[in-house]
Amino acid sequence: LVSGLTATLTSAASFSGSPLWTFDGSTDEHKVKLVNDPVMGGLSNSDYSIEDSKYLKWDGEVKVVPSLKAPGFCNLETSKNYFDKFPDATGSTHLTLLVKSTTPDYQGFKVSFAADTINPQFKSFKADFFITADTPVDSDSGYSVVRIPYTSFSNNWSSYTGEPIVKCSDDESVCPTEKNKKDIQQLGLWAEGVAGEFNLDVLGFYFETLDSATAPVVSDSSLLPLWTFDGENDHDIKLTNDPVMGGVSDSSYNVTGNAVDWTGSCKVVPSLSAPGFCNLESKKNFDKFPDATGSTHLTLLVKSDTPDYQGFKVSFAANTLNPQFKSFKADFFINDDTPVDEETGYFKVSVPFTSFSNNWSSYTGEPIVKCSDDESVFKVSVPFTSFSNNWSSYTGEPIVKCSDDESVCPTEKDKAKIQQLGLWAEGVEGDFNLSFLGFYAETIAAAPKAVKAGGCTVQSDLLFSITETSADVGLPNGSADESLSQAVCCDADFAAYPEPRNFYLDKKLFVRLEKDTVNSFYDSACGIPVFKAPVGRTYEEFKADTAEHGWPSFRGDEVIEENITVGDDGLTIYSKCGTKLGTYETDDSGTRACIDLVCIAGVEA
């Protein structure tokens, strides 16, 4: 879906809209016409009935048209194309439906109205609508209140998909006018472009005049607005959903007040057997944004009902003729320990700019930083050192990281000449959601790090090339002046954080290990043996277990128990030297020691 709409209110309240078409006799009666995929051998079907002289019940199934290999449509509308009359909706802001559905997850619902046209079949105004957990419920009727702003409608849409060719937000000539609202001549519902069964119980069509919904206003002078949705720093939006190699990922967005809500699902590309991507970005490749020279972080103000999704990325292009593949890109995550922005109540997740690269490797994994609270709102700060413009077009991961090669890092000139901004859900299969107020540039001083009292100091010559990796890689507020191993294994500030997921791939662990013998792993601080593998299973089983979970995984006799202690929480694993190593987890195969490679890369003492 290219665009969509969710409800603009979230609490149950009594509904007071003005009726356009109802089924209880309170408005003029209009005959119903049903159209089920009539051409090209379409197979979609539906039927309707008026129940209890109160509501319209519409049930059906959208099926793939064999000759087109794409889903068809079902359409229910008033039967008179030209001469039907409806109440004057002049001055209203929303066309509103009162509905119930047993298929709220169906994503192909659309609503249409025709006005001032002799060709209502193809020149009606049409918009998507969705029924979500946040859709308000009318306290009197118990029906969901789905409000569609007229600005979501377009009369220039594809007759094959129902999706807008030109959106109202891009060209006012396709938007409904006040005259159109006065002269409505036909109303309709569609199930279109998405295969699946559907149901709608419709109490009626209404019009309303609502004040614009507003999200918290940001006035923090330390944040330089780059792209916001409050009318001050507007740029058109472009959505790209896995367009090649048979990709099936999908997403949609809507702008409500001064926030954008982006929802979708990143799915496995069948031909690649790997997750694809969804991308939302500013439409123009060579747009202009404020000069961010001197800033240290790219900051997002966001909320998400999928904070555990690990595939979020942010990108910006600068000083390039190829923004599609030479933008700077960095991962970002939403986590429990994020500080709260006092003004808006939004939280802040900081990712150092040294984590950014323009050279992304298909082997580099994703850090996991979980947030346990649903609907948490965050302020996400991404340091420019986290970006790279050398990344894999297959996975979005850096081939060369900024921390390894300054040539892939953003420069002050790049910060001054930002030409495109974007968000990605990429390389990780799963449903995702982000609601965000805007992109900002920010200067954040590096915070001093307090090392745990009596804590450890890691060796200076760790194995697997780990010594060279700094803490600003995958750790919020991590510093380039501290090693990742020191932070994860010994620093109290990062006691809750693991190394990035699949970090072992970046360090080519299984290329470096011996396949035909038992490999020993030593504490990165004091050099005592803490694990050995494989024991009681094959090398391939050890490798597969690690690959499944994203961190080196040890079981049973692979744990050298005399050198291991467990924290008061019963989960955190320490060496007897006090080095934090990882956590105990339980899965279908039993207890597993989930271990940070940076903490077991020591040289034997």
Secondary structure as a PSIPRED ss2 file (coil, helix, strand):
# PSIPRED VFORMAT (PSIPRED V4.0)

   1 L C   1.000  0.000  0.000
   2 V C   1.000  0.000  0.000
   3 S C   1.000  0.000  0.000
   4 G C   1.000  0.000  0.000
   5 L C   1.000  0.000  0.000
   6 T C   1.000  0.000  0.000
   7 A C   1.000  0.000  0.000
   8 T C   1.000  0.000  0.000
   9 L C   1.000  0.000  0.000
  10 T C   1.000  0.000  0.000
  11 S C   1.000  0.000  0.000
  12 A C   1.000  0.000  0.000
  13 A E   0.000  0.000  1.000
  14 S C   1.000  0.000  0.000
  15 F C   1.000  0.000  0.000
  16 S C   1.000  0.000  0.000
  17 G C   1.000  0.000  0.000
  18 S E   0.000  0.000  1.000
  19 P E   0.000  0.000  1.000
  20 L E   0.000  0.000  1.000
  21 W E   0.000  0.000  1.000
  22 T E   0.000  0.000  1.000
  23 F C   1.000  0.000  0.000
  24 D C   1.000  0.000  0.000
  25 G C   1.000  0.000  0.000
  26 S C   1.000  0.000  0.000
  27 T C   1.000  0.000  0.000
  28 D C   1.000  0.000  0.000
  29 E C   1.000  0.000  0.000
  30 H C   1.000  0.000  0.000
  31 K C   1.000  0.000  0.000
  32 V E   0.000  0.000  1.000
  33 K E   0.000  0.000  1.000
  34 L E   0.000  0.000  1.000
  35 V E   0.000  0.000  1.000
  36 N E   0.000  0.000  1.000
  37 D C   1.000  0.000  0.000
  38 P C   1.000  0.000  0.000
  39 V C   1.000  0.000  0.000
  40 M C   1.000  0.000  0.000
  41 G C   1.000  0.000  0.000
  42 G C   1.000  0.000  0.000
  43 L C   1.000  0.000  0.000
  44 S C   1.000  0.000  0.000
  45 N E   0.000  0.000  1.000
  46 S E   0.000  0.000  1.000
  47 D E   0.000  0.000  1.000
  48 Y E   0.000  0.000  1.000
  49 S E   0.000  0.000  1.000
  50 I E   0.000  0.000  1.000
  51 E E   0.000  0.000  1.000
  52 D C   1.000  0.000  0.000
  53 S C   1.000  0.000  0.000
  54 K C   1.000  0.000  0.000
  55 Y E   0.000  0.000  1.000
  56 L E   0.000  0.000  1.000
  57 K E   0.000  0.000  1.000
  58 W E   0.000  0.000  1.000
  59 D E   0.000  0.000  1.000
  60 G E   0.000  0.000  1.000
  61 E E   0.000  0.000  1.000
  62 V E   0.000  0.000  1.000
  63 K C   1.000  0.000  0.000
  64 V E   0.000  0.000  1.000
  65 V E   0.000  0.000  1.000
  66 P C   1.000  0.000  0.000
  67 S C   1.000  0.000  0.000
  68 L C   1.000  0.000  0.000
  69 K C   1.000  0.000  0.000
  70 A E   0.000  0.000  1.000
  71 P E   0.000  0.000  1.000
  72 G C   1.000  0.000  0.000
  73 F E   0.000  0.000  1.000
  74 C E   0.000  0.000  1.000
  75 N E   0.000  0.000  1.000
  76 L E   0.000  0.000  1.000
  77 E E   0.000  0.000  1.000
  78 T E   0.000  0.000  1.000
  79 S C   1.000  0.000  0.000
  80 K C   1.000  0.000  0.000
  81 N C   1.000  0.000  0.000
  82 Y C   1.000  0.000  0.000
  83 F C   1.000  0.000  0.000
  84 D C   1.000  0.000  0.000
  85 K C   1.000  0.000  0.000
  86 F C   1.000  0.000  0.000
  87 P C   1.000  0.000  0.000
  88 D C   1.000  0.000  0.000
  89 A C   1.000  0.000  0.000
  90 T C   1.000  0.000  0.000
  91 G C   1.000  0.000  0.000
  92 S C   1.000  0.000  0.000
  93 T C   1.000  0.000  0.000
  94 H E   0.000  0.000  1.000
  95 L E   0.000  0.000  1.000
  96 T E   0.000  0.000  1.000
  97 L E   0.000  0.000  1.000
  98 L E   0.000  0.000  1.000
  99 V E   0.000  0.000  1.000
 100 K E   0.000  0.000  1.000
 101 S C   1.000  0.000  0.000
 102 T C   1.000  0.000  0.000
 103 T C   1.000  0.000  0.000
 104 P C   1.000  0.000  0.000
 105 D C   1.000  0.000  0.000
 106 Y C   1.000  0.000  0.000
 107 Q C   1.000  0.000  0.000
 108 G C   1.000  0.000  0.000
 109 F E   0.000  0.000  1.000
 110 K E   0.000  0.000  1.000
 111 V E   0.000  0.000  1.000
 112 S E   0.000  0.000  1.000
 113 F E   0.000  0.000  1.000
 114 A E   0.000  0.000  1.000
 115 A E   0.000  0.000  1.000
 116 D C   1.000  0.000  0.000
 117 T C   1.000  0.000  0.000
 118 I C   1.000  0.000  0.000
 119 N C   1.000  0.000  0.000
 120 P H   0.000  1.000  0.000
 121 Q H   0.000  1.000  0.000
 122 F H   0.000  1.000  0.000
 123 K H   0.000  1.000  0.000
 124 S C   1.000  0.000  0.000
 125 F E   0.000  0.000  1.000
 126 K E   0.000  0.000  1.000
 127 A E   0.000  0.000  1.000
 128 D E   0.000  0.000  1.000
 129 F C   1.000  0.000  0.000
 130 F C   1.000  0.000  0.000
 131 I C   1.000  0.000  0.000
 132 T C   1.000  0.000  0.000
 133 A C   1.000  0.000  0.000
 134 D C   1.000  0.000  0.000
 135 T C   1.000  0.000  0.000
 136 P C   1.000  0.000  0.000
 137 V E   0.000  0.000  1.000
 138 D E   0.000  0.000  1.000
 139 S C   1.000  0.000  0.000
 140 D C   1.000  0.000  0.000
 141 S C   1.000  0.000  0.000
 142 G C   1.000  0.000  0.000
 143 Y C   1.000  0.000  0.000
 144 S E   0.000  0.000  1.000
 145 V E   0.000  0.000  1.000
 146 V E   0.000  0.000  1.000
 147 R E   0.000  0.000  1.000
 148 I E   0.000  0.000  1.000
 149 P E   0.000  0.000  1.000
 150 Y H   0.000  1.000  0.000
 151 T H   0.000  1.000  0.000
 152 S H   0.000  1.000  0.000
 153 F C   1.000  0.000  0.000
 154 S E   0.000  0.000  1.000
 155 N C   1.000  0.000  0.000
 156 N C   1.000  0.000  0.000
 157 W E   0.000  0.000  1.000
 158 S C   1.000  0.000  0.000
 159 S C   1.000  0.000  0.000
 160 Y C   1.000  0.000  0.000
 161 T C   1.000  0.000  0.000
 162 G C   1.000  0.000  0.000
 163 E C   1.000  0.000  0.000
 164 P E   0.000  0.000  1.000
 165 I C   1.000  0.000  0.000
 166 V C   1.000  0.000  0.000
 167 K C   1.000  0.000  0.000
 168 C C   1.000  0.000  0.000
 169 S C   1.000  0.000  0.000
 170 D C   1.000  0.000  0.000
 171 D C   1.000  0.000  0.000
 172 E H   0.000  1.000  0.000
 173 S H   0.000  1.000  0.000
 174 V H   0.000  1.000  0.000
 175 C C   1.000  0.000  0.000
 176 P C   1.000  0.000  0.000
 177 T C   1.000  0.000  0.000
 178 E H   0.000  1.000  0.000
 179 K H   0.000  1.000  0.000
 180 N H   0.000  1.000  0.000
 181 K H   0.000  1.000  0.000
 182 K H   0.000  1.000  0.000
 183 D C   1.000  0.000  0.000
 184 I E   0.000  0.000  1.000
 185 Q E   0.000  0.000  1.000
 186 Q E   0.000  0.000  1.000
 187 L E   0.000  0.000  1.000
 188 G E   0.000  0.000  1.000
 189 L E   0.000  0.000  1.000
 190 W E   0.000  0.000  1.000
 191 A E   0.000  0.000  1.000
 192 E E   0.000  0.000  1.000
 193 G C   1.000  0.000  0.000
 194 V C   1.000  0.000  0.000
 195 A C   1.000  0.000  0.000
 196 G E   0.000  0.000  1.000
 197 E E   0.000  0.000  1.000
 198 F E   0.000  0.000  1.000
 199 N E   0.000  0.000  1.000
 200 L E   0.000  0.000  1.000
 201 D E   0.000  0.000  1.000
 202 V E   0.000  0.000  1.000
 203 L E   0.000  0.000  1.000
 204 G E   0.000  0.000  1.000
 205 F E   0.000  0.000  1.000
 206 Y E   0.000  0.000  1.000
 207 F E   0.000  0.000  1.000
 208 E E   0.000  0.000  1.000
 209 T C   1.000  0.000  0.000
 210 L C   1.000  0.000  0.000
 211 D C   1.000  0.000  0.000
 212 S C   1.000  0.000  0.000
 213 A C   1.000  0.000  0.000
 214 T C   1.000  0.000  0.000
 215 A C   1.000  0.000  0.000
 216 P C   1.000  0.000  0.000
 217 V C   1.000  0.000  0.000
 218 V C   1.000  0.000  0.000
 219 S C   1.000  0.000  0.000
 220 D C   1.000  0.000  0.000
 221 S C   1.000  0.000  0.000
 222 S C   1.000  0.000  0.000
 223 L E   0.000  0.000  1.000
 224 L E   0.000  0.000  1.000
 225 P E   0.000  0.000  1.000
 226 L E   0.000  0.000  1.000
 227 W E   0.000  0.000  1.000
 228 T E   0.000  0.000  1.000
 229 F C   1.000  0.000  0.000
 230 D C   1.000  0.000  0.000
 231 G C   1.000  0.000  0.000
 232 E C   1.000  0.000  0.000
 233 N C   1.000  0.000  0.000
 234 D C   1.000  0.000  0.000
 235 H C   1.000  0.000  0.000
 236 D C   1.000  0.000  0.000
 237 I E   0.000  0.000  1.000
 238 K E   0.000  0.000  1.000
 239 L E   0.000  0.000  1.000
 240 T E   0.000  0.000  1.000
 241 N E   0.000  0.000  1.000
 242 D C   1.000  0.000  0.000
 243 P C   1.000  0.000  0.000
 244 V C   1.000  0.000  0.000
 245 M C   1.000  0.000  0.000
 246 G C   1.000  0.000  0.000
 247 G C   1.000  0.000  0.000
 248 V C   1.000  0.000  0.000
 249 S C   1.000  0.000  0.000
 250 D E   0.000  0.000  1.000
 251 S E   0.000  0.000  1.000
 252 S E   0.000  0.000  1.000
 253 Y E   0.000  0.000  1.000
 254 N E   0.000  0.000  1.000
 255 V E   0.000  0.000  1.000
 256 T E   0.000  0.000  1.000
 257 G C   1.000  0.000  0.000
 258 N C   1.000  0.000  0.000
 259 A E   0.000  0.000  1.000
 260 V E   0.000  0.000  1.000
 261 D E   0.000  0.000  1.000
 262 W E   0.000  0.000  1.000
 263 T E   0.000  0.000  1.000
 264 G E   0.000  0.000  1.000
 265 S E   0.000  0.000  1.000
 266 C E   0.000  0.000  1.000
 267 K C   1.000  0.000  0.000
 268 V E   0.000  0.000  1.000
 269 V E   0.000  0.000  1.000
 270 P C   1.000  0.000  0.000
 271 S C   1.000  0.000  0.000
 272 L C   1.000  0.000  0.000
 273 S C   1.000  0.000  0.000
 274 A E   0.000  0.000  1.000
 275 P E   0.000  0.000  1.000
 276 G C   1.000  0.000  0.000
 277 F E   0.000  0.000  1.000
 278 C E   0.000  0.000  1.000
 279 N E   0.000  0.000  1.000
 280 L E   0.000  0.000  1.000
 281 E E   0.000  0.000  1.000
 282 S E   0.000  0.000  1.000
 283 K C   1.000  0.000  0.000
 284 K C   1.000  0.000  0.000
 285 N C   1.000  0.000  0.000
 286 F C   1.000  0.000  0.000
 287 D C   1.000  0.000  0.000
 288 K C   1.000  0.000  0.000
 289 F C   1.000  0.000  0.000
 290 P C   1.000  0.000  0.000
 291 D C   1.000  0.000  0.000
 292 A C   1.000  0.000  0.000
 293 T C   1.000  0.000  0.000
 294 G C   1.000  0.000  0.000
 295 S C   1.000  0.000  0.000
 296 T C   1.000  0.000  0.000
 297 H E   0.000  0.000  1.000
 298 L E   0.000  0.000  1.000
 299 T E   0.000  0.000  1.000
 300 L E   0.000  0.000  1.000
 301 L E   0.000  0.000  1.000
 302 V E   0.000  0.000  1.000
 303 K E   0.000  0.000  1.000
 304 S E   0.000  0.000  1.000
 305 D C   1.000  0.000  0.000
 306 T C   1.000  0.000  0.000
 307 P C   1.000  0.000  0.000
 308 D C   1.000  0.000  0.000
 309 Y C   1.000  0.000  0.000
 310 Q C   1.000  0.000  0.000
 311 G C   1.000  0.000  0.000
 312 F E   0.000  0.000  1.000
 313 K E   0.000  0.000  1.000
 314 V E   0.000  0.000  1.000
 315 S E   0.000  0.000  1.000
 316 F E   0.000  0.000  1.000
 317 A E   0.000  0.000  1.000
 318 A E   0.000  0.000  1.000
 319 N C   1.000  0.000  0.000
 320 T C   1.000  0.000  0.000
 321 L C   1.000  0.000  0.000
 322 N C   1.000  0.000  0.000
 323 P H   0.000  1.000  0.000
 324 Q H   0.000  1.000  0.000
 325 F H   0.000  1.000  0.000
 326 K H   0.000  1.000  0.000
 327 S C   1.000  0.000  0.000
 328 F E   0.000  0.000  1.000
 329 K E   0.000  0.000  1.000
 330 A E   0.000  0.000  1.000
 331 D E   0.000  0.000  1.000
 332 F C   1.000  0.000  0.000
 333 F C   1.000  0.000  0.000
 334 I C   1.000  0.000  0.000
 335 N C   1.000  0.000  0.000
 336 D C   1.000  0.000  0.000
 337 D C   1.000  0.000  0.000
 338 T C   1.000  0.000  0.000
 339 P C   1.000  0.000  0.000
 340 V E   0.000  0.000  1.000
 341 D C   1.000  0.000  0.000
 342 E C   1.000  0.000  0.000
 343 E C   1.000  0.000  0.000
 344 T C   1.000  0.000  0.000
 345 G C   1.000  0.000  0.000
 346 Y C   1.000  0.000  0.000
 347 F E   0.000  0.000  1.000
 348 K E   0.000  0.000  1.000
 349 V E   0.000  0.000  1.000
 350 S E   0.000  0.000  1.000
 351 V C   1.000  0.000  0.000
 352 P C   1.000  0.000  0.000
 353 F H   0.000  1.000  0.000
 354 T H   0.000  1.000  0.000
 355 S H   0.000  1.000  0.000
 356 F C   1.000  0.000  0.000
 357 S E   0.000  0.000  1.000
 358 N E   0.000  0.000  1.000
 359 N E   0.000  0.000  1.000
 360 W E   0.000  0.000  1.000
 361 S C   1.000  0.000  0.000
 362 S C   1.000  0.000  0.000
 363 Y C   1.000  0.000  0.000
 364 T C   1.000  0.000  0.000
 365 G C   1.000  0.000  0.000
 366 E C   1.000  0.000  0.000
 367 P C   1.000  0.000  0.000
 368 I C   1.000  0.000  0.000
 369 V C   1.000  0.000  0.000
 370 K C   1.000  0.000  0.000
 371 C C   1.000  0.000  0.000
 372 S C   1.000  0.000  0.000
 373 D C   1.000  0.000  0.000
 374 D C   1.000  0.000  0.000
 375 E C   1.000  0.000  0.000
 376 S E   0.000  0.000  1.000
 377 V E   0.000  0.000  1.000
 378 F E   0.000  0.000  1.000
 379 K E   0.000  0.000  1.000
 380 V E   0.000  0.000  1.000
 381 S E   0.000  0.000  1.000
 382 V E   0.000  0.000  1.000
 383 P E   0.000  0.000  1.000
 384 F H   0.000  1.000  0.000
 385 T H   0.000  1.000  0.000
 386 S H   0.000  1.000  0.000
 387 F C   1.000  0.000  0.000
 388 S E   0.000  0.000  1.000
 389 N C   1.000  0.000  0.000
 390 N E   0.000  0.000  1.000
 391 W E   0.000  0.000  1.000
 392 S C   1.000  0.000  0.000
 393 S C   1.000  0.000  0.000
 394 Y C   1.000  0.000  0.000
 395 T C   1.000  0.000  0.000
 396 G C   1.000  0.000  0.000
 397 E C   1.000  0.000  0.000
 398 P E   0.000  0.000  1.000
 399 I E   0.000  0.000  1.000
 400 V E   0.000  0.000  1.000
 401 K C   1.000  0.000  0.000
 402 C C   1.000  0.000  0.000
 403 S C   1.000  0.000  0.000
 404 D C   1.000  0.000  0.000
 405 D C   1.000  0.000  0.000
 406 E H   0.000  1.000  0.000
 407 S H   0.000  1.000  0.000
 408 V H   0.000  1.000  0.000
 409 C C   1.000  0.000  0.000
 410 P C   1.000  0.000  0.000
 411 T C   1.000  0.000  0.000
 412 E H   0.000  1.000  0.000
 413 K H   0.000  1.000  0.000
 414 D H   0.000  1.000  0.000
 415 K H   0.000  1.000  0.000
 416 A H   0.000  1.000  0.000
 417 K C   1.000  0.000  0.000
 418 I E   0.000  0.000  1.000
 419 Q E   0.000  0.000  1.000
 420 Q E   0.000  0.000  1.000
 421 L E   0.000  0.000  1.000
 422 G E   0.000  0.000  1.000
 423 L E   0.000  0.000  1.000
 424 W E   0.000  0.000  1.000
 425 A E   0.000  0.000  1.000
 426 E E   0.000  0.000  1.000
 427 G C   1.000  0.000  0.000
 428 V C   1.000  0.000  0.000
 429 E C   1.000  0.000  0.000
 430 G E   0.000  0.000  1.000
 431 D E   0.000  0.000  1.000
 432 F E   0.000  0.000  1.000
 433 N E   0.000  0.000  1.000
 434 L E   0.000  0.000  1.000
 435 S E   0.000  0.000  1.000
 436 F E   0.000  0.000  1.000
 437 L E   0.000  0.000  1.000
 438 G E   0.000  0.000  1.000
 439 F E   0.000  0.000  1.000
 440 Y E   0.000  0.000  1.000
 441 A E   0.000  0.000  1.000
 442 E E   0.000  0.000  1.000
 443 T C   1.000  0.000  0.000
 444 I C   1.000  0.000  0.000
 445 A C   1.000  0.000  0.000
 446 A C   1.000  0.000  0.000
 447 A C   1.000  0.000  0.000
 448 P C   1.000  0.000  0.000
 449 K C   1.000  0.000  0.000
 450 A C   1.000  0.000  0.000
 451 V C   1.000  0.000  0.000
 452 K C   1.000  0.000  0.000
 453 A C   1.000  0.000  0.000
 454 G C   1.000  0.000  0.000
 455 G C   1.000  0.000  0.000
 456 C C   1.000  0.000  0.000
 457 T C   1.000  0.000  0.000
 458 V C   1.000  0.000  0.000
 459 Q C   1.000  0.000  0.000
 460 S C   1.000  0.000  0.000
 461 D C   1.000  0.000  0.000
 462 L C   1.000  0.000  0.000
 463 L C   1.000  0.000  0.000
 464 F C   1.000  0.000  0.000
 465 S C   1.000  0.000  0.000
 466 I C   1.000  0.000  0.000
 467 T C   1.000  0.000  0.000
 468 E C   1.000  0.000  0.000
 469 T C   1.000  0.000  0.000
 470 S E   0.000  0.000  1.000
 471 A C   1.000  0.000  0.000
 472 D C   1.000  0.000  0.000
 473 V C   1.000  0.000  0.000
 474 G C   1.000  0.000  0.000
 475 L C   1.000  0.000  0.000
 476 P C   1.000  0.000  0.000
 477 N C   1.000  0.000  0.000
 478 G C   1.000  0.000  0.000
 479 S C   1.000  0.000  0.000
 480 A C   1.000  0.000  0.000
 481 D C   1.000  0.000  0.000
 482 E C   1.000  0.000  0.000
 483 S E   0.000  0.000  1.000
 484 L H   0.000  1.000  0.000
 485 S H   0.000  1.000  0.000
 486 Q H   0.000  1.000  0.000
 487 A H   0.000  1.000  0.000
 488 V H   0.000  1.000  0.000
 489 C H   0.000  1.000  0.000
 490 C H   0.000  1.000  0.000
 491 D C   1.000  0.000  0.000
 492 A H   0.000  1.000  0.000
 493 D H   0.000  1.000  0.000
 494 F H   0.000  1.000  0.000
 495 A C   1.000  0.000  0.000
 496 A C   1.000  0.000  0.000
 497 Y C   1.000  0.000  0.000
 498 P C   1.000  0.000  0.000
 499 E C   1.000  0.000  0.000
 500 P C   1.000  0.000  0.000
 501 R C   1.000  0.000  0.000
 502 N C   1.000  0.000  0.000
 503 F H   0.000  1.000  0.000
 504 Y H   0.000  1.000  0.000
 505 L H   0.000  1.000  0.000
 506 D H   0.000  1.000  0.000
 507 K C   1.000  0.000  0.000
 508 K C   1.000  0.000  0.000
 509 L H   0.000  1.000  0.000
 510 F H   0.000  1.000  0.000
 511 V H   0.000  1.000  0.000
 512 R H   0.000  1.000  0.000
 513 L C   1.000  0.000  0.000
 514 E C   1.000  0.000  0.000
 515 K C   1.000  0.000  0.000
 516 D C   1.000  0.000  0.000
 517 T C   1.000  0.000  0.000
 518 V C   1.000  0.000  0.000
 519 N E   0.000  0.000  1.000
 520 S E   0.000  0.000  1.000
 521 F E   0.000  0.000  1.000
 522 Y E   0.000  0.000  1.000
 523 D C   1.000  0.000  0.000
 524 S C   1.000  0.000  0.000
 525 A C   1.000  0.000  0.000
 526 C C   1.000  0.000  0.000
 527 G C   1.000  0.000  0.000
 528 I C   1.000  0.000  0.000
 529 P E   0.000  0.000  1.000
 530 V E   0.000  0.000  1.000
 531 F E   0.000  0.000  1.000
 532 K E   0.000  0.000  1.000
 533 A E   0.000  0.000  1.000
 534 P C   1.000  0.000  0.000
 535 V C   1.000  0.000  0.000
 536 G C   1.000  0.000  0.000
 537 R C   1.000  0.000  0.000
 538 T C   1.000  0.000  0.000
 539 Y H   0.000  1.000  0.000
 540 E H   0.000  1.000  0.000
 541 E H   0.000  1.000  0.000
 542 F H   0.000  1.000  0.000
 543 K H   0.000  1.000  0.000
 544 A H   0.000  1.000  0.000
 545 D H   0.000  1.000  0.000
 546 T H   0.000  1.000  0.000
 547 A H   0.000  1.000  0.000
 548 E H   0.000  1.000  0.000
 549 H H   0.000  1.000  0.000
 550 G C   1.000  0.000  0.000
 551 W C   1.000  0.000  0.000
 552 P C   1.000  0.000  0.000
 553 S E   0.000  0.000  1.000
 554 F E   0.000  0.000  1.000
 555 R C   1.000  0.000  0.000
 556 G H   0.000  1.000  0.000
 557 D H   0.000  1.000  0.000
 558 E H   0.000  1.000  0.000
 559 V E   0.000  0.000  1.000
 560 I C   1.000  0.000  0.000
 561 E H   0.000  1.000  0.000
 562 E H   0.000  1.000  0.000
 563 N H   0.000  1.000  0.000
 564 I E   0.000  0.000  1.000
 565 T E   0.000  0.000  1.000
 566 V E   0.000  0.000  1.000
 567 G C   1.000  0.000  0.000
 568 D C   1.000  0.000  0.000
 569 D C   1.000  0.000  0.000
 570 G C   1.000  0.000  0.000
 571 L C   1.000  0.000  0.000
 572 T E   0.000  0.000  1.000
 573 I E   0.000  0.000  1.000
 574 Y E   0.000  0.000  1.000
 575 S E   0.000  0.000  1.000
 576 K C   1.000  0.000  0.000
 577 C C   1.000  0.000  0.000
 578 G C   1.000  0.000  0.000
 579 T C   1.000  0.000  0.000
 580 K E   0.000  0.000  1.000
 581 L E   0.000  0.000  1.000
 582 G E   0.000  0.000  1.000
 583 T E   0.000  0.000  1.000
 584 Y E   0.000  0.000  1.000
 585 E E   0.000  0.000  1.000
 586 T E   0.000  0.000  1.000
 587 D E   0.000  0.000  1.000
 588 D C   1.000  0.000  0.000
 589 S C   1.000  0.000  0.000
 590 G E   0.000  0.000  1.000
 591 T E   0.000  0.000  1.000
 592 R E   0.000  0.000  1.000
 593 A E   0.000  0.000  1.000
 594 C E   0.000  0.000  1.000
 595 I E   0.000  0.000  1.000
 596 D C   1.000  0.000  0.000
 597 L H   0.000  1.000  0.000
 598 V H   0.000  1.000  0.000
 599 C H   0.000  1.000  0.000
 600 I C   1.000  0.000  0.000
 601 A E   0.000  0.000  1.000
 602 G C   1.000  0.000  0.000
 603 V C   1.000  0.000  0.000
 604 E C   1.000  0.000  0.000
 605 A C   1.000  0.000  0.000
